[in-house]
Amino acid sequence: MSRPILYVHSSNELYGSDIILLDLVKRLDRARYAPFVVMPQDLPYDGRLGRALAQEAIPHTSIDMAVLRRRYTNVFGLIAFSRRLLVGTLALRRIMRDQQVALVHSQTGAVWCGGLASRWLGIPHIYYIMEIIQTPRLTRHLMARFINKYGDRVVVISKAVGEHLMKDAPDIESRITVIPPGIDAETFHPRNPGRAVREAWGVSDAEVVFGVVGRIHWWKGQDLFLRAAARIAHQVPHARFVLVGDVVPGEEWRRQALKQEIARMGIGDRVIWAGYREDIPQVMAALDVLVLPSTEPEPFGRVIVEAMSTERPVIAAAHGGPVESVVHGETGFLFPPQDEEALAAAMKQLAQDAALRVRMGKAGRERVLALYTIERHVAAFQALYDEILEERGER
């Protein structure tokens, strides 16, 4: 019999955590599990995840619920968060009853209503943690303690995330399972034709394109990438630099600040501002090198495995999840976090060595096929669901 699983998520977009959730629920064995996805209404989302779920005929809804964000770290924000926590918990409780939910899966540690509502009704609850929260320290501590208390099982996206959680909640270790994200290796494939994207960007075959793909955020390192680009722009005249992604709703000023920085450094003719795109497999094929310059530890960095699966080398900051997925000198380069000189040196080396790019790209795809396929990801979660429900006598 198909058992209903409620997925509680923190946004209604299509970036990393959203895509990971979508890839999982649309591939579940529907004879065993029936997904229902709940998303928040606390920001003016474009609703991309909701539309993608509708295309897959996956039931979903949006409710007013609390999501732990920096905007709530003040007195008035705390009041708003508390109200949404109560309203969201009550709404999820009704949904759980209506859908006869057997298990609750909270996607990211930023959503708390699922843990409270599931405990209220005695329904097993798992967390899939995709964050490494460094500051504010109080938020980091509270999140870890909440996850420890309300997560019957805790899945982490990388060993780095698990180790970070245990700093504040050491007794959580026995309930932690590592399940990295998986990607469809046929969707992200070296055969993908990136030529149309390159032509749209005005890039020739002779040019080497370095790209950052992901949300524009304070810790994602787009500014660091641009400074490194400025260092090598005159030394490597055939290099181009692309920014793919956009800001969180309400933070449009970040986009403008980056554009001003590009103009100040005089590299406007070398930088491509691609904005948000949904054709990421073709974008990866259009790049020659993916750069992940995050200034804070990246929990995993799904774009890394997307690029490696497309046989593209990766340059990533050496902290967090990328230390586990990137083999330095084999599938790409790791550089000391926030070291723009080291980043520029790695970019210059790959720009000037086409054979090295090819060799690293092929090694990257082999690593993805061995460790990071979507089939492995879905199988791991379904096995975990089976185990939890068997423990509860639900199967």
Secondary structure, DSSP 8 states (H G I E B T S, - for coil): --EEEEEE-S-SS-SHHHHHHHHHHTTS-TTTEEEEEEEE-SS----HHHHHHHHTT--EEEE---B--GGGSSHHHHHHHHHHHHHHHHHHHHHHHHHT-SEEEEESTTB-HHHHHHHHHT--EEEEE-----SSHHHHHHHHHHHHHH-SEEEESSHHHHHHHHHH-GGGGGGEEE----B-TTTS-TTS--HHHHHHHT--TTSEEEEEES-B-TTS-HHHHHHHHHHHTTT-TTEEEEEE--B-TT-HHHHHHHHHHHHHHT-TTTEEEEE--S-HHHHHHH-SEEEE--SS-BS--HHHHHHHHTT--EEEESSBTHHHH--BTTTEEEE-TT-HHHHHHHHHHHHT-HHHHHHHHHHHHHHHHHH-BHHHHHHHHHHHHHHHHHHTT--
